[in-house]
């Protein structure tokens, strides 16, 4: 039990030094894997670059697999963790690497960045951020939640439209990076019209992206602005 308690402290307790280091290592590797995945979608990559990206994938998946095993061992209720949101995301992020299904779920790893919310409390030791925190205390939940959701939806929208439109419009949707512009203008409902879907799947996907954009990006703006204004008034009195 002592070993399991120490292991749980390592993988879940971001208040301990070892827990902080472990969490930051994993989050850094997630970002590295997402960047390498996005680069891998660029056309006409040199063979050496592809080999390097594959090596990065092997290393990150190996570490993610080891982390997943540690979390299963440390969990108080194994099945509860395995079928939890984070457990399923962790599994989906590594399983396709071992099972050749043709389905690339590396983009799912972006959801793992939600664990960063738990690590943000590390910044409480910075006096400057403490002062800023006092000014946004009422709106902090909305800012963090919708900020993360917006980033996740922006990335997943770019990945989705890339898979729908790349074959039909290889010049417009060359990679996930090129598709990010379309995702940004669509999610913010600006829609410049310089990039638009022509496939049935792409059009249907765009419909859902527009609906999500209205709900996630547009609506909370007024709520957050109001909360920030309330905080300023409280500090002034």
Sine and cosine of phi, psi and omega as CSV:
sin_phi,cos_phi,sin_psi,cos_psi,sin_omega,cos_omega
0.00,0.00,-0.57,0.82,0.01,-1.00
-0.90,0.43,-0.66,0.76,0.03,-1.00
-0.89,0.45,-0.68,0.73,-0.01,-1.00
-0.91,0.42,-0.58,0.81,0.03,-1.00
-0.92,0.39,-0.67,0.74,0.04,-1.00
-0.91,0.42,-0.63,0.77,0.01,-1.00
-0.91,0.41,-0.65,0.76,0.03,-1.00
-0.90,0.43,-0.59,0.81,0.04,-1.00
-0.91,0.42,-0.59,0.81,-0.01,-1.00
-0.93,0.36,-0.72,0.70,-0.12,-0.99
-1.00,0.01,-0.31,0.95,-0.10,-1.00
-0.84,-0.55,-0.41,0.91,-0.09,-1.00
-1.00,-0.06,0.98,-0.22,0.00,-1.00
-1.00,0.07,0.11,0.99,0.08,-1.00
-1.00,0.06,-0.42,0.91,0.04,-1.00
-1.00,0.09,0.42,-0.91,-0.02,-1.00
-0.89,0.46,-0.70,0.71,-0.01,-1.00
-0.91,0.41,-0.62,0.79,0.02,-1.00
-0.91,0.41,-0.66,0.75,0.03,-1.00
-0.89,0.45,-0.73,0.69,-0.02,-1.00
-0.89,0.46,-0.69,0.73,0.01,-1.00
-0.89,0.45,-0.72,0.70,-0.03,-1.00
-0.90,0.44,-0.70,0.72,-0.01,-1.00
-0.92,0.39,-0.58,0.82,0.05,-1.00
-0.89,0.46,-0.75,0.67,-0.03,-1.00
-0.90,0.43,-0.70,0.71,0.00,-1.00
-0.89,0.45,-0.61,0.79,0.03,-1.00
-0.90,0.43,-0.66,0.75,0.02,-1.00
-0.92,0.40,-0.56,0.83,0.05,-1.00
-0.89,0.46,-0.71,0.70,0.01,-1.00
-0.90,0.45,-0.68,0.74,0.04,-1.00
-0.87,0.49,-0.68,0.73,-0.02,-1.00
-0.92,0.39,-0.60,0.80,0.03,-1.00
-0.92,0.38,-0.65,0.76,0.03,-1.00
-0.91,0.41,-0.69,0.72,-0.01,-1.00
-0.91,0.42,-0.61,0.79,0.06,-1.00
-0.88,0.47,-0.69,0.72,-0.01,-1.00
-0.91,0.40,-0.65,0.76,0.05,-1.00
-0.89,0.45,-0.59,0.81,-0.03,-1.00
-0.90,0.44,-0.35,0.94,0.02,-1.00
-1.00,0.10,-0.15,0.99,0.03,-1.00
-0.92,0.39,0.64,-0.77,-0.01,-1.00
-0.97,0.23,0.42,-0.91,0.12,-0.99
0.85,0.53,0.68,0.74,0.05,-1.00
-0.97,0.25,0.63,-0.77,0.07,-1.00
-0.88,0.47,0.45,-0.90,-0.02,-1.00
-0.87,0.50,-0.64,0.76,-0.01,-1.00
-0.88,0.48,-0.62,0.78,0.02,-1.00
-0.92,0.40,-0.68,0.74,0.02,-1.00
-0.89,0.46,-0.64,0.77,0.02,-1.00
-0.91,0.41,-0.63,0.77,0.03,-1.00
-0.90,0.43,-0.68,0.74,0.01,-1.00
-0.90,0.44,-0.62,0.78,0.03,-1.00
-0.92,0.39,-0.63,0.77,0.04,-1.00
-0.89,0.47,-0.66,0.75,0.05,-1.00
-0.88,0.47,-0.66,0.75,0.00,-1.00
-0.90,0.44,-0.67,0.75,0.01,-1.00
-0.88,0.47,-0.71,0.71,-0.03,-1.00
-0.91,0.42,-0.74,0.68,-0.05,-1.00
-0.92,0.40,-0.67,0.75,0.01,-1.00
-0.90,0.43,-0.62,0.79,0.03,-1.00
-0.88,0.48,-0.71,0.71,0.00,-1.00
-0.93,0.36,-0.66,0.75,0.03,-1.00
-0.89,0.46,-0.61,0.79,0.02,-1.00
-0.91,0.41,-0.69,0.73,0.04,-1.00
-0.89,0.46,-0.67,0.74,0.03,-1.00
-0.90,0.44,-0.68,0.73,0.00,-1.00
-0.87,0.49,-0.66,0.75,0.02,-1.00
-0.90,0.43,-0.65,0.76,0.02,-1.00
-0.89,0.46,-0.65,0.76,-0.01,-1.00
-0.92,0.39,-0.59,0.81,0.05,-1.00
-0.90,0.43,-0.70,0.71,-0.01,-1.00
-0.91,0.42,-0.64,0.77,-0.08,-1.00
-0.98,0.20,-0.32,0.95,-0.07,-1.00
-0.90,0.44,0.66,-0.75,0.05,-1.00
-0.92,0.39,-0.64,0.77,0.07,-1.00
-0.81,-0.58,0.96,-0.27,-0.13,-0.99
-0.85,0.53,-0.78,0.62,-0.05,-1.00
-0.89,0.45,-0.58,0.81,0.02,-1.00
-0.89,0.46,-0.65,0.76,0.04,-1.00
-0.94,0.35,-0.71,0.70,-0.06,-1.00
-0.84,0.54,-0.64,0.77,-0.05,-1.00
-0.99,-0.15,0.17,0.99,0.09,-1.00
-0.98,0.20,0.17,-0.99,0.00,-1.00
-0.85,0.53,-0.78,0.62,-0.03,-1.00
-0.92,0.40,-0.60,0.80,0.02,-1.00
-0.89,0.46,-0.68,0.73,0.01,-1.00
-0.93,0.36,-0.63,0.78,0.04,-1.00
-0.90,0.43,-0.69,0.72,0.03,-1.00
-0.87,0.50,-0.66,0.75,0.00,-1.00
-0.93,0.36,-0.70,0.72,-0.01,-1.00
-0.90,0.44,-0.43,0.90,-0.03,-1.00
-0.97,0.23,-0.33,0.94,-0.04,-1.00
-0.89,-0.46,-0.45,0.89,-0.12,-0.99
-0.86,0.51,-0.71,0.71,-0.02,-1.00
-0.87,0.50,-0.40,0.92,0.01,-1.00
-0.92,0.40,-0.58,0.81,-0.04,-1.00
-1.00,0.00,-0.42,0.91,0.01,-1.00
-0.91,-0.41,0.90,-0.43,-0.05,-1.00
-0.97,0.23,1.00,0.00,-0.02,-1.00
-0.96,-0.29,-0.19,0.98,-0.06,-1.00
0.99,0.13,-0.07,1.00,0.00,-1.00
-0.99,-0.17,0.90,-0.44,-0.03,-1.00
-1.00,-0.09,0.94,-0.35,-0.04,-1.00
-0.94,-0.33,0.38,0.92,-0.02,-1.00
-0.88,0.47,-0.48,0.88,0.01,-1.00
-0.90,0.44,-0.39,0.92,0.00,-1.00
-0.88,0.47,-0.40,0.92,-0.03,-1.00
-0.88,0.48,-0.33,0.95,0.01,-1.00
-0.87,0.50,-0.51,0.86,0.02,-1.00
-0.91,0.41,-0.41,0.91,-0.01,-1.00
-0.93,0.37,-0.32,0.95,0.04,-1.00
-0.92,0.38,-0.25,0.97,0.05,-1.00
-0.87,0.49,-0.39,0.92,0.03,-1.00
-0.92,0.38,-0.29,0.96,0.04,-1.00
-0.87,0.49,-0.44,0.90,0.01,-1.00
-0.84,0.54,-0.61,0.79,-0.01,-1.00
-0.95,0.31,-0.44,0.90,-0.05,-1.00
-1.00,0.07,-0.31,0.95,-0.05,-1.00
-0.86,0.52,-0.37,0.93,0.00,-1.00
-0.92,0.40,-0.22,0.98,0.07,-1.00
-0.88,0.48,-0.50,0.87,-0.07,-1.00
-0.97,0.26,-0.07,1.00,-0.03,-1.00
-0.91,0.41,-0.31,0.95,-0.02,-1.00
-0.99,0.17,-0.17,0.99,0.02,-1.00
-1.00,0.02,0.88,-0.47,-0.08,-1.00
-0.88,0.47,-0.62,0.78,-0.01,-1.00
-0.90,0.44,-0.67,0.74,0.02,-1.00
-0.95,0.32,-0.50,0.86,0.08,-1.00
-0.87,0.49,-0.69,0.73,0.00,-1.00
-0.91,0.40,-0.65,0.76,0.03,-1.00
-0.92,0.40,-0.60,0.80,-0.01,-1.00
-0.87,0.49,-0.62,0.78,0.01,-1.00
-0.88,0.48,-0.51,0.86,-0.04,-1.00
-0.98,0.18,-0.36,0.93,-0.06,-1.00
-0.86,-0.50,0.32,0.95,-0.12,-0.99
-0.86,0.52,-0.60,0.80,-0.02,-1.00
-0.94,0.34,-0.61,0.79,-0.11,-0.99
-0.99,-0.12,0.07,1.00,-0.13,-0.99
-0.88,0.47,-0.63,0.78,-0.01,-1.00
-0.89,0.46,-0.70,0.71,0.00,-1.00
-0.90,0.43,-0.67,0.74,-0.02,-1.00
-0.89,0.45,-0.73,0.69,-0.02,-1.00
-0.92,0.39,-0.75,0.66,-0.05,-1.00
-0.87,0.49,-0.82,0.57,-0.07,-1.00
-0.96,0.29,-0.44,0.90,0.09,-1.00
-0.90,0.44,-0.75,0.66,0.01,-1.00
-0.91,0.41,-0.68,0.73,-0.01,-1.00
-0.90,0.44,-0.65,0.76,0.00,-1.00
-0.90,0.44,-0.68,0.73,0.02,-1.00
-0.90,0.43,-0.69,0.72,0.00,-1.00
-0.89,0.45,-0.71,0.71,-0.01,-1.00
-0.92,0.38,-0.58,0.81,0.05,-1.00
-0.88,0.48,-0.73,0.69,-0.02,-1.00
-0.92,0.38,-0.72,0.69,-0.02,-1.00
-0.92,0.39,-0.53,0.85,0.06,-1.00
-0.91,0.41,-0.65,0.76,0.03,-1.00
-0.91,0.42,-0.67,0.74,0.02,-1.00
-0.90,0.43,-0.70,0.71,-0.03,-1.00
-0.88,0.47,-0.76,0.65,-0.03,-1.00
-0.93,0.37,-0.48,0.88,0.06,-1.00
-0.89,0.46,-0.72,0.70,-0.01,-1.00
-0.93,0.36,-0.54,0.84,0.00,-1.00
-0.97,0.24,-0.62,0.79,-0.20,-0.98
-0.94,-0.35,-0.20,0.98,-0.08,-1.00
-0.85,0.53,-0.70,0.72,-0.02,-1.00
-0.92,0.38,-0.60,0.80,-0.04,-1.00
-0.99,0.15,-0.55,0.84,-0.03,-1.00
-0.73,-0.69,0.94,0.35,-0.06,-1.00
-0.90,0.45,-0.42,0.91,0.00,-1.00
-0.98,0.18,-0.54,0.84,-0.01,-1.00
-0.99,0.12,-0.74,0.67,-0.04,-1.00
-0.95,-0.33,0.93,0.37,-0.09,-1.00
-0.94,0.35,-0.58,0.81,-0.08,-1.00
-0.40,-0.91,0.04,-1.00,0.08,-1.00
-0.89,0.45,-0.59,0.81,0.01,-1.00
-0.89,0.46,-0.70,0.72,0.03,-1.00
-0.91,0.42,-0.57,0.82,-0.04,-1.00
-0.96,0.27,-0.31,0.95,0.00,-1.00
-0.88,0.48,-0.56,0.83,0.03,-1.00
-0.90,0.44,-0.70,0.71,0.04,-1.00
-0.88,0.47,-0.69,0.72,-0.02,-1.00
-0.88,0.48,-0.66,0.75,-0.01,-1.00
-0.91,0.42,-0.74,0.67,-0.03,-1.00
-0.94,0.35,-0.48,0.88,0.00,-1.00
-0.98,0.19,-0.71,0.70,0.00,-1.00
-0.90,0.44,-0.56,0.83,0.03,-1.00
-1.00,0.05,0.07,1.00,0.03,-1.00
0.87,0.50,0.37,0.93,0.05,-1.00
-0.97,0.26,-0.80,0.60,0.08,-1.00
0.84,0.54,0.97,0.26,-0.01,-1.00
-0.92,0.40,-0.40,0.92,0.03,-1.00
1.00,0.05,0.01,1.00,0.02,-1.00
-0.97,0.23,-0.38,0.93,0.07,-1.00
-0.71,-0.71,0.85,-0.53,-0.01,-1.00
-0.53,-0.85,0.50,-0.87,-0.05,-1.00
-0.96,0.27,0.53,-0.85,0.05,-1.00
-0.85,-0.52,-0.23,0.97,0.03,-1.00
-1.00,0.05,0.39,-0.92,0.01,-1.00
-0.89,0.46,-0.68,0.73,0.03,-1.00
-0.89,0.45,-0.66,0.75,0.01,-1.00
-0.90,0.43,-0.63,0.78,0.01,-1.00
-0.93,0.38,-0.67,0.74,0.03,-1.00
-0.90,0.43,-0.66,0.75,0.04,-1.00
-0.89,0.46,-0.64,0.77,0.02,-1.00
-0.89,0.46,-0.61,0.79,0.03,-1.00
-0.85,0.53,-0.73,0.68,-0.01,-1.00
-0.92,0.38,-0.60,0.80,0.03,-1.00
-0.89,0.45,-0.66,0.75,0.03,-1.00
-0.89,0.45,-0.68,0.73,0.00,-1.00
-0.90,0.44,-0.69,0.72,0.01,-1.00
-0.91,0.42,-0.62,0.78,0.01,-1.00
-0.88,0.48,-0.66,0.76,0.04,-1.00
-0.89,0.46,-0.65,0.76,-0.07,-1.00
-0.98,0.20,-0.58,0.82,-0.12,-0.99
-1.00,-0.06,-0.63,0.78,-0.11,-0.99
-1.00,-0.08,-0.74,0.67,-0.14,-0.99
-0.97,0.23,-0.77,0.64,-0.12,-0.99
-0.89,0.46,-0.74,0.68,-0.06,-1.00
-0.92,0.39,-0.27,0.96,-0.07,-1.00
-0.84,0.54,-0.75,0.66,0.00,-1.00
-0.91,0.41,-0.61,0.79,-0.01,-1.00
-0.91,0.42,-0.69,0.72,-0.02,-1.00
-0.93,0.37,-0.66,0.75,0.02,-1.00
-0.88,0.47,-0.64,0.77,0.02,-1.00
-0.91,0.41,-0.67,0.74,0.01,-1.00
-0.90,0.44,-0.66,0.75,0.02,-1.00
-0.90,0.44,-0.64,0.77,0.04,-1.00
-0.89,0.46,-0.63,0.78,0.02,-1.00
-0.90,0.43,-0.64,0.77,0.02,-1.00
-0.90,0.44,-0.68,0.73,0.00,-1.00
-0.88,0.48,-0.65,0.76,0.02,-1.00
-0.91,0.42,-0.62,0.78,0.01,-1.00
-0.91,0.42,-0.64,0.77,0.01,-1.00
-0.94,0.35,-0.48,0.88,-0.04,-1.00
-0.97,0.24,-0.40,0.92,-0.03,-1.00
-1.00,0.00,0.00,0.00,0.00,0.00
